[in-house]
Amino acid sequence: MTQVREQEIAINVQVGNAAGEVWRLLDQGGVHSLTQMKKKFSGTGELLGFAVGWLAREDKLEIFKKKRAVVLRLK
């Protein structure tokens, strides 16, 4: 396996683990604004964005606006 391919796999694993963390935070704490999630999430903002996108693509997450906040909720 090439070094580039190994890096791609490592990133996919990181995003998958981050998606699991976001799912657990929402499962345990209910609805969160994106700002609240950023404070509780252990990774970077970029990784959080990837994780939220992953969960949304898998149809596990609802993303909506409530006033000026972006809100996340499990389906």
mmJSON file of the N, C-alpha and C atoms, coordinates in Angstrom:
{"data_MODEL":{"atom_site":{
"group_PDB":["ATOM","ATOM","ATOM","ATOM","ATOM","ATOM","ATOM","ATOM","ATOM","ATOM","ATOM","ATOM","ATOM","ATOM","ATOM","ATOM","ATOM","ATOM","ATOM","ATOM","ATOM","ATOM","ATOM","ATOM","ATOM","ATOM","ATOM","ATOM","ATOM","ATOM","ATOM","ATOM","ATOM","ATOM","ATOM","ATOM","ATOM","ATOM","ATOM","ATOM","ATOM","ATOM","ATOM","ATOM","ATOM","ATOM","ATOM","ATOM","ATOM","ATOM","ATOM","ATOM","ATOM","ATOM","ATOM","ATOM","ATOM","ATOM","ATOM","ATOM","ATOM","ATOM","ATOM","ATOM","ATOM","ATOM","ATOM","ATOM","ATOM","ATOM","ATOM","ATOM","ATOM","ATOM","ATOM","ATOM","ATOM","ATOM","ATOM","ATOM","ATOM","ATOM","ATOM","ATOM","ATOM","ATOM","ATOM","ATOM","ATOM","ATOM","ATOM","ATOM","ATOM","ATOM","ATOM","ATOM","ATOM","ATOM","ATOM","ATOM","ATOM","ATOM","ATOM","ATOM","ATOM","ATOM","ATOM","ATOM","ATOM","ATOM","ATOM","ATOM","ATOM","ATOM","ATOM","ATOM","ATOM","ATOM","ATOM","ATOM","ATOM","ATOM","ATOM","ATOM","ATOM","ATOM","ATOM","ATOM","ATOM","ATOM","ATOM","ATOM","ATOM","ATOM","ATOM","ATOM","ATOM","ATOM","ATOM","ATOM","ATOM","ATOM","ATOM","ATOM","ATOM","ATOM","ATOM","ATOM","ATOM","ATOM","ATOM","ATOM","ATOM","ATOM","ATOM","ATOM","ATOM","ATOM","ATOM","ATOM","ATOM","ATOM","ATOM","ATOM","ATOM","ATOM","ATOM","ATOM","ATOM","ATOM","ATOM","ATOM","ATOM","ATOM","ATOM","ATOM","ATOM","ATOM","ATOM","ATOM","ATOM","ATOM","ATOM","ATOM","ATOM","ATOM","ATOM","ATOM","ATOM","ATOM","ATOM","ATOM","ATOM","ATOM","ATOM","ATOM","ATOM","ATOM","ATOM","ATOM","ATOM","ATOM","ATOM","ATOM","ATOM","ATOM","ATOM","ATOM","ATOM","ATOM","ATOM","ATOM","ATOM","ATOM","ATOM","ATOM","ATOM","ATOM","ATOM","ATOM","ATOM","ATOM","ATOM","ATOM","ATOM"],
"id":[1,2,3,4,5,6,7,8,9,10,11,12,13,14,15,16,17,18,19,20,21,22,23,24,25,26,27,28,29,30,31,32,33,34,35,36,37,38,39,40,41,42,43,44,45,46,47,48,49,50,51,52,53,54,55,56,57,58,59,60,61,62,63,64,65,66,67,68,69,70,71,72,73,74,75,76,77,78,79,80,81,82,83,84,85,86,87,88,89,90,91,92,93,94,95,96,97,98,99,100,101,102,103,104,105,106,107,108,109,110,111,112,113,114,115,116,117,118,119,120,121,122,123,124,125,126,127,128,129,130,131,132,133,134,135,136,137,138,139,140,141,142,143,144,145,146,147,148,149,150,151,152,153,154,155,156,157,158,159,160,161,162,163,164,165,166,167,168,169,170,171,172,173,174,175,176,177,178,179,180,181,182,183,184,185,186,187,188,189,190,191,192,193,194,195,196,197,198,199,200,201,202,203,204,205,206,207,208,209,210,211,212,213,214,215,216,217,218,219,220,221,222,223,224,225],
"type_symbol":["N","C","C","N","C","C","N","C","C","N","C","C","N","C","C","N","C","C","N","C","C","N","C","C","N","C","C","N","C","C","N","C","C","N","C","C","N","C","C","N","C","C","N","C","C","N","C","C","N","C","C","N","C","C","N","C","C","N","C","C","N","C","C","N","C","C","N","C","C","N","C","C","N","C","C","N","C","C","N","C","C","N","C","C","N","C","C","N","C","C","N","C","C","N","C","C","N","C","C","N","C","C","N","C","C","N","C","C","N","C","C","N","C","C","N","C","C","N","C","C","N","C","C","N","C","C","N","C","C","N","C","C","N","C","C","N","C","C","N","C","C","N","C","C","N","C","C","N","C","C","N","C","C","N","C","C","N","C","C","N","C","C","N","C","C","N","C","C","N","C","C","N","C","C","N","C","C","N","C","C","N","C","C","N","C","C","N","C","C","N","C","C","N","C","C","N","C","C","N","C","C","N","C","C","N","C","C","N","C","C","N","C","C","N","C","C","N","C","C","N","C","C","N","C","C"],
"label_atom_id":["N","CA","C","N","CA","C","N","CA","C","N","CA","C","N","CA","C","N","CA","C","N","CA","C","N","CA","C","N","CA","C","N","CA","C","N","CA","C","N","CA","C","N","CA","C","N","CA","C","N","CA","C","N","CA","C","N","CA","C","N","CA","C","N","CA","C","N","CA","C","N","CA","C","N","CA","C","N","CA","C","N","CA","C","N","CA","C","N","CA","C","N","CA","C","N","CA","C","N","CA","C","N","CA","C","N","CA","C","N","CA","C","N","CA","C","N","CA","C","N","CA","C","N","CA","C","N","CA","C","N","CA","C","N","CA","C","N","CA","C","N","CA","C","N","CA","C","N","CA","C","N","CA","C","N","CA","C","N","CA","C","N","CA","C","N","CA","C","N","CA","C","N","CA","C","N","CA","C","N","CA","C","N","CA","C","N","CA","C","N","CA","C","N","CA","C","N","CA","C","N","CA","C","N","CA","C","N","CA","C","N","CA","C","N","CA","C","N","CA","C","N","CA","C","N","CA","C","N","CA","C","N","CA","C","N","CA","C","N","CA","C","N","CA","C","N","CA","C","N","CA","C","N","CA","C","N","CA","C","N","CA","C"],
"label_alt_id":[null,null,null,null,null,null,null,null,null,null,null,null,null,null,null,null,null,null,null,null,null,null,null,null,null,null,null,null,null,null,null,null,null,null,null,null,null,null,null,null,null,null,null,null,null,null,null,null,null,null,null,null,null,null,null,null,null,null,null,null,null,null,null,null,null,null,null,null,null,null,null,null,null,null,null,null,null,null,null,null,null,null,null,null,null,null,null,null,null,null,null,null,null,null,null,null,null,null,null,null,null,null,null,null,null,null,null,null,null,null,null,null,null,null,null,null,null,null,null,null,null,null,null,null,null,null,null,null,null,null,null,null,null,null,null,null,null,null,null,null,null,null,null,null,null,null,null,null,null,null,null,null,null,null,null,null,null,null,null,null,null,null,null,null,null,null,null,null,null,null,null,null,null,null,null,null,null,null,null,null,null,null,null,null,null,null,null,null,null,null,null,null,null,null,null,null,null,null,null,null,null,null,null,null,null,null,null,null,null,null,null,null,null,null,null,null,null,null,null,null,null,null,null,null,null],
"label_comp_id":["MET","MET","MET","THR","THR","THR","GLN","GLN","GLN","VAL","VAL","VAL","ARG","ARG","ARG","GLU","GLU","GLU","GLN","GLN","GLN","GLU","GLU","GLU","ILE","ILE","ILE","ALA","ALA","ALA","ILE","ILE","ILE","ASN","ASN","ASN","VAL","VAL","VAL","GLN","GLN","GLN","VAL","VAL","VAL","GLY","GLY","GLY","ASN","ASN","ASN","ALA","ALA","ALA","ALA","ALA","ALA","GLY","GLY","GLY","GLU","GLU","GLU","VAL","VAL","VAL","TRP","TRP","TRP","ARG","ARG","ARG","LEU","LEU","LEU","LEU","LEU","LEU","ASP","ASP","ASP","GLN","GLN","GLN","GLY","GLY","GLY","GLY","GLY","GLY","VAL","VAL","VAL","HIS","HIS","HIS","SER","SER","SER","LEU","LEU","LEU","THR","THR","THR","GLN","GLN","GLN","MET","MET","MET","LYS","LYS","LYS","LYS","LYS","LYS","LYS","LYS","LYS","PHE","PHE","PHE","SER","SER","SER","GLY","GLY","GLY","THR","THR","THR","GLY","GLY","GLY","GLU","GLU","GLU","LEU","LEU","LEU","LEU","LEU","LEU","GLY","GLY","GLY","PHE","PHE","PHE","ALA","ALA","ALA","VAL","VAL","VAL","GLY","GLY","GLY","TRP","TRP","TRP","LEU","LEU","LEU","ALA","ALA","ALA","ARG","ARG","ARG","GLU","GLU","GLU","ASP","ASP","ASP","LYS","LYS","LYS","LEU","LEU","LEU","GLU","GLU","GLU","ILE","ILE","ILE","PHE","PHE","PHE","LYS","LYS","LYS","LYS","LYS","LYS","LYS","LYS","LYS","ARG","ARG","ARG","ALA","ALA","ALA","VAL","VAL","VAL","VAL","VAL","VAL","LEU","LEU","LEU","ARG","ARG","ARG","LEU","LEU","LEU","LYS","LYS","LYS"],
"label_asym_id":["A","A","A","A","A","A","A","A","A","A","A","A","A","A","A","A","A","A","A","A","A","A","A","A","A","A","A","A","A","A","A","A","A","A","A","A","A","A","A","A","A","A","A","A","A","A","A","A","A","A","A","A","A","A","A","A","A","A","A","A","A","A","A","A","A","A","A","A","A","A","A","A","A","A","A","A","A","A","A","A","A","A","A","A","A","A","A","A","A","A","A","A","A","A","A","A","A","A","A","A","A","A","A","A","A","A","A","A","A","A","A","A","A","A","A","A","A","A","A","A","A","A","A","A","A","A","A","A","A","A","A","A","A","A","A","A","A","A","A","A","A","A","A","A","A","A","A","A","A","A","A","A","A","A","A","A","A","A","A","A","A","A","A","A","A","A","A","A","A","A","A","A","A","A","A","A","A","A","A","A","A","A","A","A","A","A","A","A","A","A","A","A","A","A","A","A","A","A","A","A","A","A","A","A","A","A","A","A","A","A","A","A","A","A","A","A","A","A","A","A","A","A","A","A","A"],
"label_entity_id":["1","1","1","1","1","1","1","1","1","1","1","1","1","1","1","1","1","1","1","1","1","1","1","1","1","1","1","1","1","1","1","1","1","1","1","1","1","1","1","1","1","1","1","1","1","1","1","1","1","1","1","1","1","1","1","1","1","1","1","1","1","1","1","1","1","1","1","1","1","1","1","1","1","1","1","1","1","1","1","1","1","1","1","1","1","1","1","1","1","1","1","1","1","1","1","1","1","1","1","1","1","1","1","1","1","1","1","1","1","1","1","1","1","1","1","1","1","1","1","1","1","1","1","1","1","1","1","1","1","1","1","1","1","1","1","1","1","1","1","1","1","1","1","1","1","1","1","1","1","1","1","1","1","1","1","1","1","1","1","1","1","1","1","1","1","1","1","1","1","1","1","1","1","1","1","1","1","1","1","1","1","1","1","1","1","1","1","1","1","1","1","1","1","1","1","1","1","1","1","1","1","1","1","1","1","1","1","1","1","1","1","1","1","1","1","1","1","1","1","1","1","1","1","1","1"],
"label_seq_id":[1,1,1,2,2,2,3,3,3,4,4,4,5,5,5,6,6,6,7,7,7,8,8,8,9,9,9,10,10,10,11,11,11,12,12,12,13,13,13,14,14,14,15,15,15,16,16,16,17,17,17,18,18,18,19,19,19,20,20,20,21,21,21,22,22,22,23,23,23,24,24,24,25,25,25,26,26,26,27,27,27,28,28,28,29,29,29,30,30,30,31,31,31,32,32,32,33,33,33,34,34,34,35,35,35,36,36,36,37,37,37,38,38,38,39,39,39,40,40,40,41,41,41,42,42,42,43,43,43,44,44,44,45,45,45,46,46,46,47,47,47,48,48,48,49,49,49,50,50,50,51,51,51,52,52,52,53,53,53,54,54,54,55,55,55,56,56,56,57,57,57,58,58,58,59,59,59,60,60,60,61,61,61,62,62,62,63,63,63,64,64,64,65,65,65,66,66,66,67,67,67,68,68,68,69,69,69,70,70,70,71,71,71,72,72,72,73,73,73,74,74,74,75,75,75],
"pdbx_PDB_ins_code":[null,null,null,null,null,null,null,null,null,null,null,null,null,null,null,null,null,null,null,null,null,null,null,null,null,null,null,null,null,null,null,null,null,null,null,null,null,null,null,null,null,null,null,null,null,null,null,null,null,null,null,null,null,null,null,null,null,null,null,null,null,null,null,null,null,null,null,null,null,null,null,null,null,null,null,null,null,null,null,null,null,null,null,null,null,null,null,null,null,null,null,null,null,null,null,null,null,null,null,null,null,null,null,null,null,null,null,null,null,null,null,null,null,null,null,null,null,null,null,null,null,null,null,null,null,null,null,null,null,null,null,null,null,null,null,null,null,null,null,null,null,null,null,null,null,null,null,null,null,null,null,null,null,null,null,null,null,null,null,null,null,null,null,null,null,null,null,null,null,null,null,null,null,null,null,null,null,null,null,null,null,null,null,null,null,null,null,null,null,null,null,null,null,null,null,null,null,null,null,null,null,null,null,null,null,null,null,null,null,null,null,null,null,null,null,null,null,null,null,null,null,null,null,null,null],
"Cartn_x":[0.854,0.0,0.906,0.513,1.313,1.083,2.012,1.907,0.677,0.388,-0.788,-2.059,-2.146,-3.338,-3.48,-2.379,-2.421,-2.928,-2.528,-2.997,-4.491,-4.973,-6.401,-7.204,-6.726,-7.414,-7.413,-6.28,-6.183,-7.168,-7.306,-8.253,-9.685,-9.996,-11.35,-11.659,-10.671,-10.863,-11.097,-10.323,-10.511,-11.918,-12.366,-13.706,-14.778,-14.599,-15.553,-15.618,-14.464,-14.427,-15.068,-14.823,-15.416,-16.936,-17.412,-18.856,-19.459,-18.752,-19.213,-19.298,-18.306,-18.322,-19.502,-19.738,-20.864,-22.176,-22.308,-23.529,-23.749,-22.691,-22.818,-23.195,-22.57,-22.905,-24.375,-24.879,-26.286,-27.209,-26.803,-27.61,-27.741,-26.663,-26.664,-27.218,-26.976,-27.338,-28.485,-29.02,-30.127,-29.676,-30.594,-30.365,-29.241,-28.337,-27.24,-27.16,-26.842,-26.475,-25.066,-24.702,-23.352,-22.322,-22.629,-21.721,-21.536,-22.61,-22.51,-21.678,-21.911,-21.19,-19.696,-19.336,-17.921,-17.241,-17.958,-17.382,-17.176,-18.047,-17.966,-17.112,-16.982,-16.28,-14.78,-14.124,-12.703,-11.76,-12.25,-11.392,-11.472,-10.913,-10.903,-12.273,-12.465,-13.685,-13.832,-12.713,-12.732,-13.19,-12.664,-13.051,-14.52,-14.992,-16.409,-17.271,-16.866,-17.614,-17.68,-16.546,-16.533,-17.474,-17.437,-18.26,-19.749,-20.116,-21.514,-21.961,-21.104,-21.414,-21.598,-20.742,-20.815,-22.178,-22.545,-23.813,-25.016,-24.939,-26.031,-26.173,-25.052,-25.074,-25.637,-25.372,-25.887,-27.343,-27.93,-29.318,-29.556,-28.553,-28.643,-28.882,-28.833,-28.792,-29.695,-30.375,-31.124,-30.339,-30.227,-29.561,-30.575,-30.839,-31.813,-31.428,-32.064,-31.828,-32.908,-32.491,-33.423,-32.97,-33.73,-33.333,-32.02,-30.944,-29.669,-28.722,-29.129,-28.257,-28.502,-27.443,-27.549,-27.674,-28.691,-29.012,-28.87,-28.354,-28.151,-29.023,-29.643,-30.504,-30.443,-30.386,-30.442,-31.834,-31.9,-33.201,-33.729],
"Cartn_y":[-1.172,0.0,1.243,2.222,3.444,4.329,5.225,6.143,7.035,7.473,8.328,7.565,6.319,5.502,5.28,5.071,4.896,6.165,7.324,8.592,8.774,8.381,8.471,7.597,6.393,5.483,6.055,6.608,7.191,8.346,9.179,10.298,9.775,8.765,8.191,7.613,6.998,6.454,7.586,8.659,9.817,10.398,10.549,11.118,10.168,8.892,7.917,7.947,8.041,8.133,9.431,10.509,11.801,11.743,11.101,10.949,10.167,9.156,8.397,9.271,10.143,11.047,12.016,12.586,13.511,12.779,11.574,10.792,10.549,10.152,9.896,11.17,12.299,13.56,13.914,13.723,14.019,12.999,11.757,10.702,10.92,11.33,11.522,12.88,13.908,15.262,15.883,15.176,15.722,16.77,17.623,18.649,19.587,19.907,20.843,21.847,23.073,24.014,23.648,24.103,23.842,24.46,25.608,26.262,25.409,24.844,23.96,22.727,22.178,20.976,21.265,22.419,22.778,22.811,23.255,23.333,21.95,21.011,19.668,18.693,18.957,18.05,18.109,16.962,16.911,17.24,17.252,17.493,18.925,19.136,20.456,20.791,22.054,22.479,21.824,21.672,21.024,19.568,18.852,17.466,17.364,18.302,18.332,18.502,19.383,19.571,18.303,17.603,16.326,15.319,15.251,14.293,14.591,15.853,16.242,15.9,16.176,15.827,14.336,13.558,12.086,11.623,12.103,11.685,12.157,13.351,13.858,13.013,12.669,11.846,10.457,9.946,8.631,8.717,9.914,10.159,9.859,10.152,9.938,11.23,12.363,13.659,14.646,15.457,16.591,17.86,18.731,20.02,21.086,22.008,23.052,24.349,25.428,26.745,27.009,27.532,27.986,29.388,30.351,31.752,31.889,32.269,32.449,31.268,30.264,29.133,27.979,27.246,25.98,24.901,24.061,23.078,21.667,20.769,19.369,18.481,17.478,16.549,15.202,14.133,12.795,12.527,11.748,11.343,10.168],
"Cartn_z":[0.0,0.0,0.0,-0.772,-0.862,0.362,0.585,1.717,1.576,0.359,0.128,0.483,0.06,0.349,1.855,2.542,3.995,4.68,4.182,4.741,4.503,3.305,3.004,3.958,4.2,5.112,6.523,6.943,8.286,8.449,7.446,7.515,7.59,6.792,6.83,8.206,8.833,10.179,11.17,11.053,11.938,11.795,10.571,10.33,10.87,10.655,11.189,12.705,13.35,14.812,15.291,14.584,14.932,14.778,13.731,13.528,14.689,15.156,16.319,17.562,17.753,18.901,18.816,17.647,17.47,17.749,17.226,17.439,18.926,19.646,21.089,21.853,21.503,22.17,21.97,20.765,20.483,21.139,21.156,21.762,23.269,23.901,25.351,25.765,24.95,25.357,24.598,23.613,22.839,21.837,21.465,20.448,20.896,19.957,20.217,19.078,19.425,18.365,17.911,16.741,16.237,17.176,17.738,18.69,19.937,20.474,21.633,21.302,20.109,19.703,19.59,19.055,18.93,20.287,21.317,22.659,23.268,22.951,23.538,22.721,21.439,20.53,20.793,20.782,21.133,19.977,18.756,17.595,17.095,15.918,15.293,14.699,14.386,13.716,12.347,11.655,10.346,10.466,11.44,11.648,12.049,12.856,13.215,11.972,11.075,9.828,8.998,8.908,8.176,8.839,10.179,10.912,10.738,10.819,10.635,9.21,8.248,6.867,6.677,7.303,7.231,7.757,8.955,9.559,8.745,8.198,7.369,6.108,5.498,4.278,4.552,5.752,6.15,6.636,6.565,6.971,8.451,9.277,10.722,11.482,10.767,11.424,10.713,11.492,10.947,11.263,10.299,10.467,10.081,10.983,10.68,11.376,10.953,11.549,12.591,13.726,14.756,15.124,14.676,14.726,13.96,14.637,13.927,14.111,14.891,15.197,14.231,13.928,13.207,14.275,14.141,15.18,14.611,15.453,15.077,15.95,15.32,16.05,15.349,16.136,15.549,15.012,13.932,13.383,14.145],
"occupancy":[1.0,1.0,1.0,1.0,1.0,1.0,1.0,1.0,1.0,1.0,1.0,1.0,1.0,1.0,1.0,1.0,1.0,1.0,1.0,1.0,1.0,1.0,1.0,1.0,1.0,1.0,1.0,1.0,1.0,1.0,1.0,1.0,1.0,1.0,1.0,1.0,1.0,1.0,1.0,1.0,1.0,1.0,1.0,1.0,1.0,1.0,1.0,1.0,1.0,1.0,1.0,1.0,1.0,1.0,1.0,1.0,1.0,1.0,1.0,1.0,1.0,1.0,1.0,1.0,1.0,1.0,1.0,1.0,1.0,1.0,1.0,1.0,1.0,1.0,1.0,1.0,1.0,1.0,1.0,1.0,1.0,1.0,1.0,1.0,1.0,1.0,1.0,1.0,1.0,1.0,1.0,1.0,1.0,1.0,1.0,1.0,1.0,1.0,1.0,1.0,1.0,1.0,1.0,1.0,1.0,1.0,1.0,1.0,1.0,1.0,1.0,1.0,1.0,1.0,1.0,1.0,1.0,1.0,1.0,1.0,1.0,1.0,1.0,1.0,1.0,1.0,1.0,1.0,1.0,1.0,1.0,1.0,1.0,1.0,1.0,1.0,1.0,1.0,1.0,1.0,1.0,1.0,1.0,1.0,1.0,1.0,1.0,1.0,1.0,1.0,1.0,1.0,1.0,1.0,1.0,1.0,1.0,1.0,1.0,1.0,1.0,1.0,1.0,1.0,1.0,1.0,1.0,1.0,1.0,1.0,1.0,1.0,1.0,1.0,1.0,1.0,1.0,1.0,1.0,1.0,1.0,1.0,1.0,1.0,1.0,1.0,1.0,1.0,1.0,1.0,1.0,1.0,1.0,1.0,1.0,1.0,1.0,1.0,1.0,1.0,1.0,1.0,1.0,1.0,1.0,1.0,1.0,1.0,1.0,1.0,1.0,1.0,1.0,1.0,1.0,1.0,1.0,1.0,1.0,1.0,1.0,1.0,1.0,1.0,1.0],
"B_iso_or_equiv":[0.0,0.0,0.0,0.0,0.0,0.0,0.0,0.0,0.0,0.0,0.0,0.0,0.0,0.0,0.0,0.0,0.0,0.0,0.0,0.0,0.0,0.0,0.0,0.0,0.0,0.0,0.0,0.0,0.0,0.0,0.0,0.0,0.0,0.0,0.0,0.0,0.0,0.0,0.0,0.0,0.0,0.0,0.0,0.0,0.0,0.0,0.0,0.0,0.0,0.0,0.0,0.0,0.0,0.0,0.0,0.0,0.0,0.0,0.0,0.0,0.0,0.0,0.0,0.0,0.0,0.0,0.0,0.0,0.0,0.0,0.0,0.0,0.0,0.0,0.0,0.0,0.0,0.0,0.0,0.0,0.0,0.0,0.0,0.0,0.0,0.0,0.0,0.0,0.0,0.0,0.0,0.0,0.0,0.0,0.0,0.0,0.0,0.0,0.0,0.0,0.0,0.0,0.0,0.0,0.0,0.0,0.0,0.0,0.0,0.0,0.0,0.0,0.0,0.0,0.0,0.0,0.0,0.0,0.0,0.0,0.0,0.0,0.0,0.0,0.0,0.0,0.0,0.0,0.0,0.0,0.0,0.0,0.0,0.0,0.0,0.0,0.0,0.0,0.0,0.0,0.0,0.0,0.0,0.0,0.0,0.0,0.0,0.0,0.0,0.0,0.0,0.0,0.0,0.0,0.0,0.0,0.0,0.0,0.0,0.0,0.0,0.0,0.0,0.0,0.0,0.0,0.0,0.0,0.0,0.0,0.0,0.0,0.0,0.0,0.0,0.0,0.0,0.0,0.0,0.0,0.0,0.0,0.0,0.0,0.0,0.0,0.0,0.0,0.0,0.0,0.0,0.0,0.0,0.0,0.0,0.0,0.0,0.0,0.0,0.0,0.0,0.0,0.0,0.0,0.0,0.0,0.0,0.0,0.0,0.0,0.0,0.0,0.0,0.0,0.0,0.0,0.0,0.0,0.0,0.0,0.0,0.0,0.0,0.0,0.0],
"pdbx_formal_charge":[null,null,null,null,null,null,null,null,null,null,null,null,null,null,null,null,null,null,null,null,null,null,null,null,null,null,null,null,null,null,null,null,null,null,null,null,null,null,null,null,null,null,null,null,null,null,null,null,null,null,null,null,null,null,null,null,null,null,null,null,null,null,null,null,null,null,null,null,null,null,null,null,null,null,null,null,null,null,null,null,null,null,null,null,null,null,null,null,null,null,null,null,null,null,null,null,null,null,null,null,null,null,null,null,null,null,null,null,null,null,null,null,null,null,null,null,null,null,null,null,null,null,null,null,null,null,null,null,null,null,null,null,null,null,null,null,null,null,null,null,null,null,null,null,null,null,null,null,null,null,null,null,null,null,null,null,null,null,null,null,null,null,null,null,null,null,null,null,null,null,null,null,null,null,null,null,null,null,null,null,null,null,null,null,null,null,null,null,null,null,null,null,null,null,null,null,null,null,null,null,null,null,null,null,null,null,null,null,null,null,null,null,null,null,null,null,null,null,null,null,null,null,null,null,null],
"auth_seq_id":[1,1,1,2,2,2,3,3,3,4,4,4,5,5,5,6,6,6,7,7,7,8,8,8,9,9,9,10,10,10,11,11,11,12,12,12,13,13,13,14,14,14,15,15,15,16,16,16,17,17,17,18,18,18,19,19,19,20,20,20,21,21,21,22,22,22,23,23,23,24,24,24,25,25,25,26,26,26,27,27,27,28,28,28,29,29,29,30,30,30,31,31,31,32,32,32,33,33,33,34,34,34,35,35,35,36,36,36,37,37,37,38,38,38,39,39,39,40,40,40,41,41,41,42,42,42,43,43,43,44,44,44,45,45,45,46,46,46,47,47,47,48,48,48,49,49,49,50,50,50,51,51,51,52,52,52,53,53,53,54,54,54,55,55,55,56,56,56,57,57,57,58,58,58,59,59,59,60,60,60,61,61,61,62,62,62,63,63,63,64,64,64,65,65,65,66,66,66,67,67,67,68,68,68,69,69,69,70,70,70,71,71,71,72,72,72,73,73,73,74,74,74,75,75,75],
"auth_comp_id":["MET","MET","MET","THR","THR","THR","GLN","GLN","GLN","VAL","VAL","VAL","ARG","ARG","ARG","GLU","GLU","GLU","GLN","GLN","GLN","GLU","GLU","GLU","ILE","ILE","ILE","ALA","ALA","ALA","ILE","ILE","ILE","ASN","ASN","ASN","VAL","VAL","VAL","GLN","GLN","GLN","VAL","VAL","VAL","GLY","GLY","GLY","ASN","ASN","ASN","ALA","ALA","ALA","ALA","ALA","ALA","GLY","GLY","GLY","GLU","GLU","GLU","VAL","VAL","VAL","TRP","TRP","TRP","ARG","ARG","ARG","LEU","LEU","LEU","LEU","LEU","LEU","ASP","ASP","ASP","GLN","GLN","GLN","GLY","GLY","GLY","GLY","GLY","GLY","VAL","VAL","VAL","HIS","HIS","HIS","SER","SER","SER","LEU","LEU","LEU","THR","THR","THR","GLN","GLN","GLN","MET","MET","MET","LYS","LYS","LYS","LYS","LYS","LYS","LYS","LYS","LYS","PHE","PHE","PHE","SER","SER","SER","GLY","GLY","GLY","THR","THR","THR","GLY","GLY","GLY","GLU","GLU","GLU","LEU","LEU","LEU","LEU","LEU","LEU","GLY","GLY","GLY","PHE","PHE","PHE","ALA","ALA","ALA","VAL","VAL","VAL","GLY","GLY","GLY","TRP","TRP","TRP","LEU","LEU","LEU","ALA","ALA","ALA","ARG","ARG","ARG","GLU","GLU","GLU","ASP","ASP","ASP","LYS","LYS","LYS","LEU","LEU","LEU","GLU","GLU","GLU","ILE","ILE","ILE","PHE","PHE","PHE","LYS","LYS","LYS","LYS","LYS","LYS","LYS","LYS","LYS","ARG","ARG","ARG","ALA","ALA","ALA","VAL","VAL","VAL","VAL","VAL","VAL","LEU","LEU","LEU","ARG","ARG","ARG","LEU","LEU","LEU","LYS","LYS","LYS"],
"auth_asym_id":["A","A","A","A","A","A","A","A","A","A","A","A","A","A","A","A","A","A","A","A","A","A","A","A","A","A","A","A","A","A","A","A","A","A","A","A","A","A","A","A","A","A","A","A","A","A","A","A","A","A","A","A","A","A","A","A","A","A","A","A","A","A","A","A","A","A","A","A","A","A","A","A","A","A","A","A","A","A","A","A","A","A","A","A","A","A","A","A","A","A","A","A","A","A","A","A","A","A","A","A","A","A","A","A","A","A","A","A","A","A","A","A","A","A","A","A","A","A","A","A","A","A","A","A","A","A","A","A","A","A","A","A","A","A","A","A","A","A","A","A","A","A","A","A","A","A","A","A","A","A","A","A","A","A","A","A","A","A","A","A","A","A","A","A","A","A","A","A","A","A","A","A","A","A","A","A","A","A","A","A","A","A","A","A","A","A","A","A","A","A","A","A","A","A","A","A","A","A","A","A","A","A","A","A","A","A","A","A","A","A","A","A","A","A","A","A","A","A","A","A","A","A","A","A","A"],
"auth_atom_id":["N","CA","C","N","CA","C","N","CA","C","N","CA","C","N","CA","C","N","CA","C","N","CA","C","N","CA","C","N","CA","C","N","CA","C","N","CA","C","N","CA","C","N","CA","C","N","CA","C","N","CA","C","N","CA","C","N","CA","C","N","CA","C","N","CA","C","N","CA","C","N","CA","C","N","CA","C","N","CA","C","N","CA","C","N","CA","C","N","CA","C","N","CA","C","N","CA","C","N","CA","C","N","CA","C","N","CA","C","N","CA","C","N","CA","C","N","CA","C","N","CA","C","N","CA","C","N","CA","C","N","CA","C","N","CA","C","N","CA","C","N","CA","C","N","CA","C","N","CA","C","N","CA","C","N","CA","C","N","CA","C","N","CA","C","N","CA","C","N","CA","C","N","CA","C","N","CA","C","N","CA","C","N","CA","C","N","CA","C","N","CA","C","N","CA","C","N","CA","C","N","CA","C","N","CA","C","N","CA","C","N","CA","C","N","CA","C","N","CA","C","N","CA","C","N","CA","C","N","CA","C","N","CA","C","N","CA","C","N","CA","C","N","CA","C","N","CA","C","N","CA","C","N","CA","C","N","CA","C","N","CA","C"],
"pdbx_PDB_model_num":[1,1,1,1,1,1,1,1,1,1,1,1,1,1,1,1,1,1,1,1,1,1,1,1,1,1,1,1,1,1,1,1,1,1,1,1,1,1,1,1,1,1,1,1,1,1,1,1,1,1,1,1,1,1,1,1,1,1,1,1,1,1,1,1,1,1,1,1,1,1,1,1,1,1,1,1,1,1,1,1,1,1,1,1,1,1,1,1,1,1,1,1,1,1,1,1,1,1,1,1,1,1,1,1,1,1,1,1,1,1,1,1,1,1,1,1,1,1,1,1,1,1,1,1,1,1,1,1,1,1,1,1,1,1,1,1,1,1,1,1,1,1,1,1,1,1,1,1,1,1,1,1,1,1,1,1,1,1,1,1,1,1,1,1,1,1,1,1,1,1,1,1,1,1,1,1,1,1,1,1,1,1,1,1,1,1,1,1,1,1,1,1,1,1,1,1,1,1,1,1,1,1,1,1,1,1,1,1,1,1,1,1,1,1,1,1,1,1,1,1,1,1,1,1,1]
}}}
